[in-house]
Amino acid sequence: MSQRSTPCGVSLGVCRVRVTQLDPITGCVESSADNSFVLGNTIKVDVTPNKDTGADTTLIDGCGCKIATYKAPEILKRYDLTLTTPIKSAALESILTGGDILYDNSVIPVPVGFSSPTNIACDASSPAVALEFWSKNWVDGAQDSALPWIHWVFPYTIWSPGPASAQNDFAQPDFVGFTRGNTCWGDGPYGDGPDDTYGASSFDTSSDYYWYYSPTDPPTASCDFATVASTS
């Protein structure tokens, strides 16, 4: 049996985004219907480390010469996120930011409109979601055949609407968010987490974010909600 070589690819594009509604207090998957959404046609996801630079101090003697100097390591506080998508979906805006949905009930309930939340009184009431996205694992001139995807996971994120322009062009509104760690996410509820794929029980899935090479294709996109069982 030949040993698989260690994967060493390049992340290309962003092909699918999945958000899962969380209980904002516990970080566990919200036990309700319409708690999941899969987005296609994403323009980009920006991931920016938010850091304190750390103390930087120098001791100077009375003659102006350096006695000692010290630079502390940078302190990583969280990751700041921006999601840019042209898709106008009431389901997506609701699951990311809260608010009310207008449903078309003529046949089956379909989300067709959205009203933003008027006030979020405190941190505990801010909607929280786990955010995942898939990029292609590109090796040389093609997508890798054995491990075609890189699966990125942010187990707890909080979002708000970002800038949007209505103009003589396609709209590409932003959502802006930030991360927290989440001990309740575990391997996720979908059966495609790292432990499901590799049996990597020692892998830390409670951090602000992680990624792994994956043989599993991304989920199918939809403009409507989905429902996932609240097991992790």
Backbone bond lengths (Angstrom), bond angles and torsions (degrees), N, CA, C in turn:
res aa  C-N    CA-C-N  psi(-1)  N-CA   C-N-CA  omega(-1)  CA-C   N-CA-C  phi
1 M - - - 1.469 - - 1.515 108.77 -
2 S 1.317 117.80 121.58 1.457 120.95 -178.11 1.518 110.58 -79.12
3 Q 1.307 116.23 146.23 1.455 121.54 -179.40 1.530 109.75 -84.92
4 R 1.321 116.40 136.10 1.459 120.35 177.78 1.521 109.64 -69.87
5 S 1.312 117.56 137.15 1.457 120.95 177.59 1.525 110.10 -72.21
6 T 1.305 116.32 150.92 1.465 121.21 179.23 1.522 109.89 -64.85
7 P 1.342 118.34 125.68 1.467 120.09 -178.39 1.520 111.66 -65.68
8 C 1.309 115.42 143.11 1.467 120.84 -177.44 1.525 108.21 -153.72
9 G 1.340 115.90 70.52 1.448 120.59 -174.76 1.515 112.95 -106.40
10 V 1.331 115.15 -171.14 1.454 123.53 178.73 1.526 108.09 -120.98
11 S 1.327 116.90 134.38 1.456 120.88 177.89 1.520 109.81 -74.85
12 L 1.347 115.96 127.68 1.459 121.36 -178.07 1.522 109.87 -127.90
13 G 1.324 116.92 121.98 1.454 122.25 172.62 1.521 114.03 72.50
14 V 1.321 114.75 -175.03 1.464 122.80 170.57 1.525 106.18 -143.07
15 C 1.333 115.58 110.47 1.465 121.27 -167.97 1.521 113.66 -99.54
16 R 1.301 118.29 -22.79 1.456 120.67 -179.21 1.527 108.40 -157.24
17 V 1.344 116.02 144.85 1.463 122.70 175.63 1.520 107.78 -127.39
18 R 1.326 117.01 134.39 1.467 121.06 177.03 1.525 109.15 -124.87
19 V 1.327 115.93 131.14 1.458 120.44 176.19 1.524 108.84 -120.12
20 T 1.319 115.29 140.73 1.462 121.99 -177.27 1.519 108.62 -128.14
21 Q 1.313 116.73 124.45 1.463 121.16 -177.52 1.523 110.48 -68.31
22 L 1.340 115.67 135.05 1.455 122.39 -179.60 1.524 110.76 -116.43
23 D 1.327 115.56 154.68 1.460 119.56 164.97 1.526 106.89 -69.93
24 P 1.345 118.92 119.96 1.461 119.76 -173.52 1.526 114.22 -65.86
25 I 1.328 117.73 -19.22 1.463 120.64 179.44 1.522 111.19 -84.80
26 T 1.332 116.96 -50.26 1.462 120.76 -174.15 1.523 113.56 -90.52
27 G 1.338 117.20 -24.79 1.466 120.60 -174.61 1.517 113.17 81.98
28 C 1.343 118.42 -1.09 1.459 121.27 178.02 1.532 109.84 -78.62
29 V 1.329 116.34 159.58 1.463 120.69 178.48 1.524 109.70 -60.49
30 E 1.335 116.14 130.53 1.464 121.20 -179.11 1.520 109.76 -63.43
31 S 1.333 115.19 128.30 1.458 120.79 -177.92 1.524 109.01 -86.84
32 S 1.323 116.45 81.51 1.458 121.45 -179.67 1.520 108.74 -158.83
33 A 1.317 115.79 165.48 1.459 119.77 173.15 1.526 109.82 -72.32
34 D 1.329 116.79 162.55 1.464 122.27 176.35 1.529 111.73 56.81
35 N 1.327 115.93 45.77 1.465 120.34 -176.68 1.530 113.20 -106.79
36 S 1.331 117.24 12.37 1.456 120.45 -177.24 1.530 109.67 -144.20
37 F 1.337 115.48 151.33 1.469 120.51 179.37 1.522 108.34 -150.63
38 V 1.329 116.84 136.19 1.465 122.02 178.29 1.520 108.58 -118.32
39 L 1.316 115.73 121.83 1.458 122.77 -174.33 1.521 110.77 -107.07
40 G 1.329 116.14 130.55 1.453 121.83 169.01 1.520 109.62 -107.20
41 N 1.321 117.50 -178.68 1.460 121.77 176.03 1.529 112.34 56.36
42 T 1.307 116.10 40.40 1.455 121.18 175.68 1.524 109.51 -81.90
43 I 1.334 116.80 140.23 1.458 120.53 176.13 1.525 110.53 -81.17
44 K 1.332 116.64 -51.51 1.461 119.25 179.38 1.520 110.71 -166.18
45 V 1.335 115.26 160.43 1.454 123.42 169.20 1.527 106.85 -125.02
46 D 1.325 116.73 118.13 1.465 121.30 176.73 1.521 109.15 -92.61
47 V 1.323 116.51 133.66 1.460 122.92 178.03 1.530 107.26 -124.87
48 T 1.329 116.87 113.66 1.466 121.58 -174.54 1.516 109.94 -123.01
49 P 1.343 119.60 118.32 1.460 120.49 175.14 1.530 110.71 -62.03
50 N 1.331 116.38 132.72 1.460 122.00 176.21 1.529 106.78 -104.87
51 K 1.350 116.15 113.70 1.464 120.40 -169.88 1.521 111.40 -130.92
52 D 1.334 115.91 146.81 1.458 121.93 161.95 1.521 107.32 -87.51
53 T 1.328 116.19 137.74 1.460 119.01 -173.37 1.520 113.33 -73.11
54 G 1.327 119.53 -17.95 1.455 121.15 -179.57 1.519 111.36 87.67
55 A 1.313 115.41 151.79 1.463 120.26 -178.11 1.529 110.97 -62.83
56 D 1.332 115.42 141.45 1.459 121.94 177.15 1.520 107.09 -136.72
57 T 1.323 116.53 106.11 1.457 119.90 -172.64 1.524 111.26 -136.36
58 T 1.319 114.95 149.78 1.461 122.06 179.37 1.529 108.98 -134.92
59 L 1.326 115.57 135.50 1.460 121.75 176.97 1.528 109.18 -97.47
60 I 1.352 115.36 122.02 1.459 121.76 -177.41 1.525 109.29 -112.68
61 D 1.333 116.52 137.37 1.469 118.91 178.05 1.528 111.17 -83.88
62 G 1.315 115.19 178.54 1.455 120.79 -175.23 1.511 114.02 -65.40
63 C 1.309 117.80 -13.29 1.452 121.24 179.04 1.529 112.21 -99.75
64 G 1.328 115.38 5.58 1.452 119.57 178.47 1.510 114.92 84.60
65 C 1.332 116.80 12.74 1.465 120.57 -179.61 1.531 110.55 -99.48
66 K 1.322 115.40 150.40 1.464 120.79 -179.37 1.515 110.67 -74.09
67 I 1.344 114.89 129.73 1.469 120.64 172.86 1.522 110.14 -96.06
68 A 1.321 115.93 -46.69 1.462 120.27 -178.76 1.524 108.74 -156.60
69 T 1.328 115.12 154.47 1.452 120.14 176.81 1.523 109.71 -139.27
70 Y 1.322 115.28 149.96 1.469 119.24 -178.32 1.521 109.35 -145.15
71 K 1.332 116.31 134.40 1.463 123.13 173.99 1.514 108.41 -127.20
72 A 1.349 116.73 117.57 1.459 120.96 179.17 1.525 110.34 -78.82
73 P 1.310 118.29 152.06 1.470 120.20 175.83 1.526 110.69 -62.36
74 E 1.330 115.82 153.12 1.452 120.31 174.28 1.528 109.73 -66.28
75 I 1.323 115.58 147.55 1.460 121.65 -178.66 1.520 108.91 -108.06
76 L 1.316 116.81 114.92 1.459 121.40 177.62 1.519 109.14 -80.01
77 K 1.336 116.60 118.47 1.463 121.11 -178.32 1.526 112.40 -93.65
78 R 1.321 116.87 -40.59 1.466 122.00 -176.52 1.529 107.35 -175.13
79 Y 1.329 116.22 -175.51 1.455 122.23 171.78 1.533 108.39 -117.82
80 D 1.320 116.07 134.16 1.457 121.67 174.06 1.528 108.50 -94.65
81 L 1.328 116.41 138.23 1.459 122.17 -172.55 1.528 111.02 -123.45
82 T 1.314 115.79 146.79 1.459 122.18 169.43 1.524 108.18 -134.23
83 L 1.317 115.99 126.47 1.459 122.61 177.19 1.527 108.55 -110.08
84 T 1.328 116.71 121.36 1.465 121.79 -179.77 1.513 108.92 -115.21
85 T 1.345 116.07 122.92 1.461 120.48 -178.89 1.525 109.38 -147.15
86 P 1.322 118.98 141.35 1.454 120.44 175.35 1.517 113.22 -81.71
87 I 1.319 117.51 -11.49 1.463 121.06 -174.12 1.530 110.48 -72.80
88 K 1.322 116.66 125.79 1.460 122.25 176.63 1.517 108.12 -98.23
89 S 1.325 116.11 101.53 1.458 121.95 -174.83 1.521 109.61 -128.53
90 A 1.324 116.33 121.40 1.459 120.37 176.49 1.524 110.92 -62.47
91 A 1.327 116.51 -37.43 1.467 120.13 179.65 1.518 110.75 -62.93
92 L 1.333 117.56 -45.22 1.460 120.89 -179.47 1.522 110.88 -62.87
93 E 1.351 117.69 -48.35 1.459 119.56 -177.78 1.525 111.32 -62.57
94 S 1.318 116.07 -36.66 1.461 119.56 -179.26 1.521 111.94 -67.64
95 I 1.333 116.67 -46.61 1.464 118.93 -175.85 1.529 111.10 -69.97
96 L 1.348 117.07 -27.63 1.467 119.61 178.70 1.522 112.46 -80.81
97 T 1.330 117.58 -41.96 1.468 119.80 -168.01 1.518 114.35 -120.87
98 G 1.332 119.65 -5.75 1.456 121.33 -174.62 1.520 110.26 85.55
99 G 1.312 117.19 -167.00 1.463 120.78 -179.69 1.514 111.58 102.56
100 D 1.325 115.02 -178.89 1.462 121.78 -176.19 1.523 111.03 -103.97
101 I 1.329 115.29 150.65 1.461 122.33 179.95 1.519 109.76 -115.78
102 L 1.330 115.47 137.38 1.456 121.86 170.10 1.523 108.07 -92.59
103 Y 1.354 116.26 125.56 1.459 121.22 -178.80 1.533 110.29 -107.74
104 D 1.314 114.95 141.58 1.463 121.98 167.73 1.522 106.67 -90.91
105 N 1.331 116.42 109.31 1.463 121.73 -175.79 1.524 112.80 -100.52
106 S 1.346 118.54 17.83 1.456 120.66 -174.58 1.529 112.82 -66.02
107 V 1.333 117.90 -33.61 1.467 121.32 176.68 1.531 108.65 -122.93
108 I 1.317 116.55 -71.27 1.453 122.49 170.63 1.522 106.43 -127.83
109 P 1.330 119.29 153.06 1.461 120.42 -177.56 1.535 111.76 -61.22
110 V 1.317 116.46 123.26 1.461 123.11 178.87 1.527 108.48 -127.97
111 P 1.345 118.67 126.93 1.464 119.73 179.41 1.526 111.16 -70.74
112 V 1.345 116.53 119.67 1.463 121.08 -175.94 1.525 112.89 -124.96
113 G 1.320 118.51 -1.38 1.460 120.66 -179.85 1.517 110.60 -159.28
114 F 1.341 115.47 160.97 1.467 120.67 -174.38 1.515 109.97 -142.81
115 S 1.335 116.13 138.58 1.453 123.22 174.44 1.520 108.60 -121.61
116 S 1.336 116.73 121.52 1.459 120.39 -174.25 1.522 110.67 -65.91
117 P 1.340 117.76 152.26 1.469 120.50 177.46 1.522 109.98 -63.06
118 T 1.342 116.59 137.08 1.463 120.20 -178.35 1.518 111.91 -76.76
119 N 1.322 117.00 -29.43 1.463 119.08 -178.39 1.519 109.10 -161.27
120 I 1.309 115.89 133.94 1.468 121.45 169.45 1.517 106.23 -111.52
121 A 1.323 115.46 107.22 1.458 120.66 -165.76 1.522 113.73 -70.52
122 C 1.324 116.38 -34.93 1.461 117.98 -176.34 1.519 109.15 -154.77
123 D 1.317 116.14 172.19 1.460 121.40 -174.70 1.511 112.11 -59.13
124 A 1.337 117.05 -37.29 1.465 120.53 -174.31 1.526 112.51 -64.99
125 S 1.341 116.80 -24.32 1.455 118.69 -177.72 1.525 113.02 -94.62
126 S 1.324 118.42 0.34 1.459 121.23 178.21 1.522 109.74 -70.27
127 P 1.337 118.91 128.25 1.462 119.92 177.42 1.523 110.91 -58.66
128 A 1.309 116.31 143.01 1.469 121.81 179.82 1.515 108.93 -128.35
129 V 1.319 116.86 141.28 1.459 122.02 177.62 1.521 109.62 -139.17
130 A 1.318 115.48 151.64 1.462 120.67 163.42 1.522 106.77 -84.18
131 L 1.325 116.69 137.04 1.454 121.42 179.47 1.525 109.28 -119.85
132 E 1.338 115.67 130.87 1.464 122.06 176.18 1.523 109.14 -128.14
133 F 1.306 117.09 148.73 1.455 119.16 169.36 1.519 110.55 -145.12
134 W 1.322 114.51 159.61 1.458 122.53 -177.16 1.526 109.58 -118.96
135 S 1.322 116.18 130.04 1.459 122.21 170.77 1.522 108.52 -119.22
136 K 1.318 116.02 159.26 1.461 120.02 -179.76 1.522 110.20 -75.91
137 N 1.324 116.41 139.10 1.463 122.67 172.20 1.524 107.39 -88.21
138 W 1.314 116.56 100.79 1.466 122.41 -171.98 1.519 109.90 -100.10
139 V 1.313 116.43 124.99 1.460 122.27 -179.73 1.521 108.63 -124.88
140 D 1.317 115.95 119.95 1.460 122.58 -177.13 1.523 109.12 58.82
141 G 1.337 119.18 -106.26 1.459 120.72 -176.06 1.500 114.24 -116.90
142 A 1.347 118.10 19.33 1.465 119.40 -176.60 1.521 110.67 -157.16
143 Q 1.338 115.05 161.93 1.451 120.69 173.81 1.524 109.24 -70.20
144 D 1.332 116.68 134.23 1.461 120.87 -176.89 1.526 110.51 -59.01
145 S 1.308 117.39 136.03 1.464 121.18 -175.69 1.523 113.09 -78.89
146 A 1.336 117.90 -32.73 1.462 120.72 -177.38 1.527 112.08 -85.29
147 L 1.325 116.61 -41.02 1.463 122.37 -179.62 1.532 108.06 -129.26
148 P 1.325 117.35 79.28 1.459 120.09 -169.24 1.529 115.33 -75.28
149 W 1.329 117.71 -13.19 1.462 119.84 -171.46 1.523 112.24 -126.36
150 I 1.332 115.45 152.77 1.465 122.96 165.92 1.527 106.28 -112.50
151 H 1.315 115.88 121.35 1.462 123.22 -175.62 1.532 107.84 -103.04
152 W 1.340 116.04 115.83 1.466 122.87 -178.95 1.523 108.87 -102.35
153 V 1.345 117.43 136.77 1.463 121.05 -175.50 1.538 109.51 -133.52
154 F 1.328 114.77 129.45 1.465 123.01 173.32 1.524 106.26 -121.12
155 P 1.347 119.13 99.02 1.470 121.34 -165.74 1.524 116.14 -69.59
156 Y 1.347 118.34 -15.48 1.464 120.53 178.25 1.521 107.62 -151.55
157 T 1.316 117.39 117.79 1.454 121.83 178.59 1.518 110.09 -136.51
158 I 1.328 116.37 152.80 1.460 123.82 176.58 1.527 107.56 -125.01
159 W 1.356 116.62 135.28 1.460 121.48 -170.32 1.524 112.03 -127.82
160 S 1.329 114.18 157.54 1.457 122.32 170.85 1.528 107.95 -146.21
161 P 1.342 117.91 160.37 1.459 119.29 178.37 1.520 111.38 -64.55
162 G 1.330 116.25 142.71 1.451 122.15 175.03 1.511 110.79 -107.31
163 P 1.327 117.36 -168.17 1.468 120.70 -178.54 1.525 112.00 -63.68
164 A 1.333 115.11 147.62 1.460 121.84 174.93 1.520 108.28 -145.48
165 S 1.320 117.04 144.38 1.463 121.89 179.93 1.520 110.07 -125.53
166 A 1.340 115.87 130.59 1.460 121.75 170.00 1.529 106.83 -101.42
167 Q 1.318 117.38 114.51 1.453 121.05 -170.00 1.532 109.37 -155.19
168 N 1.313 116.11 -173.30 1.461 121.59 179.78 1.529 110.21 -80.18
169 D 1.333 114.88 60.06 1.464 122.17 -179.30 1.517 107.35 -171.44
170 F 1.323 116.80 170.53 1.463 120.65 175.02 1.526 109.76 -68.42
171 A 1.318 116.48 134.74 1.460 120.78 177.32 1.521 110.04 -73.66
172 Q 1.321 116.45 142.30 1.460 122.99 177.56 1.527 108.61 -137.06
173 P 1.337 117.65 69.49 1.460 119.92 -176.14 1.524 112.83 -66.71
174 D 1.318 114.28 153.89 1.458 121.88 179.17 1.527 110.73 -106.77
175 F 1.328 114.56 151.81 1.460 122.62 162.18 1.521 106.48 -118.74
176 V 1.332 116.78 139.00 1.462 120.41 -179.06 1.525 108.87 -117.04
177 G 1.333 116.25 139.52 1.456 120.54 -176.50 1.508 112.26 -150.20
178 F 1.326 114.49 -179.66 1.461 120.47 176.57 1.523 108.84 -149.74
179 T 1.314 115.79 164.71 1.459 121.81 -171.53 1.524 113.13 -106.34
180 R 1.315 113.96 159.52 1.461 123.72 166.01 1.526 107.74 -141.86
181 G 1.312 116.39 160.01 1.455 119.63 171.95 1.522 110.35 -72.12
182 N 1.334 116.49 162.10 1.463 119.76 -176.28 1.521 109.71 -152.27
183 T 1.324 116.15 102.87 1.465 120.43 -179.16 1.522 112.40 -73.67
184 C 1.347 118.38 -14.88 1.467 120.40 -176.33 1.528 112.63 -91.24
185 W 1.335 118.85 -12.63 1.466 119.63 -177.38 1.521 110.88 -66.32
186 G 1.313 116.77 -37.92 1.461 119.95 179.97 1.514 111.46 60.08
187 D 1.335 115.89 -129.08 1.459 121.08 -179.93 1.527 111.62 -95.35
188 G 1.330 116.06 6.28 1.456 119.98 -178.49 1.520 112.00 81.61
189 P 1.333 117.79 163.47 1.464 121.27 -173.57 1.525 115.44 -94.94
190 Y 1.351 118.44 5.97 1.464 119.98 -168.76 1.537 114.55 -102.98
191 G 1.325 117.27 -7.79 1.458 119.06 -179.52 1.517 114.08 79.94
192 D 1.345 117.89 14.60 1.467 120.23 177.78 1.528 111.60 -126.45
193 G 1.338 116.85 23.75 1.456 121.62 177.58 1.518 111.67 -77.56
194 P 1.330 117.56 177.00 1.468 120.48 -176.58 1.526 113.47 -64.02
195 D 1.339 117.54 -36.03 1.462 118.93 179.09 1.526 110.67 -70.68
196 D 1.346 116.93 -37.05 1.465 120.53 175.78 1.523 110.74 -62.29
197 T 1.337 116.55 -36.59 1.458 121.40 -174.99 1.518 112.75 -84.20
198 Y 1.340 116.32 -41.99 1.465 120.35 -170.46 1.534 114.19 -122.79
199 G 1.330 117.95 -7.59 1.460 119.12 -174.52 1.513 112.04 65.82
200 A 1.343 116.15 31.81 1.468 121.27 -174.63 1.516 109.60 -88.36
201 S 1.335 116.27 73.16 1.455 120.82 -173.22 1.525 112.74 -66.20
202 S 1.330 118.66 -20.92 1.458 121.28 -179.41 1.528 112.33 -88.66
203 F 1.324 117.67 -1.30 1.466 122.31 -177.86 1.523 109.43 -72.35
204 D 1.338 117.72 130.30 1.464 121.59 -176.60 1.530 110.13 -81.71
205 T 1.325 115.78 105.89 1.465 121.08 179.26 1.523 112.32 -100.03
206 S 1.350 117.41 10.29 1.462 120.70 -178.47 1.523 112.16 -100.45
207 S 1.329 118.15 -1.72 1.453 121.22 -177.58 1.530 110.83 -75.27
208 D 1.343 116.31 176.23 1.457 120.17 -178.39 1.527 112.06 -63.97
209 Y 1.322 117.94 -31.69 1.469 119.84 174.16 1.510 110.72 -162.04
210 Y 1.322 114.88 155.34 1.466 120.80 172.74 1.523 108.32 -151.33
211 W 1.322 116.61 166.60 1.469 121.98 178.04 1.520 108.61 -145.33
212 Y 1.331 115.72 161.33 1.457 120.34 175.50 1.528 109.66 -159.93
213 Y 1.332 115.79 150.11 1.466 121.68 173.26 1.524 108.32 -67.77
214 S 1.326 115.98 137.99 1.459 119.08 -174.01 1.526 111.49 -135.41
215 P 1.338 117.01 139.03 1.471 120.55 173.22 1.522 112.75 -86.52
216 T 1.345 117.30 -6.01 1.463 122.13 -172.09 1.527 110.98 -92.44
217 D 1.329 116.93 128.62 1.457 120.76 178.95 1.528 111.23 -64.85
218 P 1.329 117.50 149.68 1.463 120.60 177.12 1.519 111.77 -62.76
219 P 1.338 117.04 160.51 1.467 120.00 177.99 1.530 111.12 -70.26
220 T 1.310 115.87 163.48 1.459 122.34 179.58 1.528 110.43 -77.08
221 A 1.331 115.81 134.67 1.456 120.53 -178.70 1.529 111.16 -77.01
222 S 1.341 115.25 154.73 1.457 122.06 176.65 1.521 108.46 -153.61
223 C 1.332 117.10 155.90 1.465 120.58 173.94 1.525 111.53 -90.96
224 D 1.318 117.58 2.07 1.451 122.28 -178.31 1.523 109.57 -113.56
225 F 1.328 115.75 167.54 1.455 121.77 175.68 1.541 110.82 -65.76
226 A 1.315 114.50 160.61 1.463 122.92 164.20 1.527 106.95 -128.69
227 T 1.327 116.04 171.02 1.461 120.82 178.51 1.518 109.07 -128.97
228 V 1.323 115.84 132.03 1.452 121.14 178.00 1.527 108.19 -125.32
229 A 1.334 116.82 143.74 1.454 121.74 178.78 1.520 110.04 -63.37
230 S 1.321 117.23 145.60 1.461 122.09 -172.64 1.516 113.12 -85.00
231 T 1.320 117.95 34.26 1.463 121.70 174.87 1.513 108.32 -97.21
232 S 1.337 117.72 144.59 1.471 122.71 179.69 1.508 109.61 -128.14
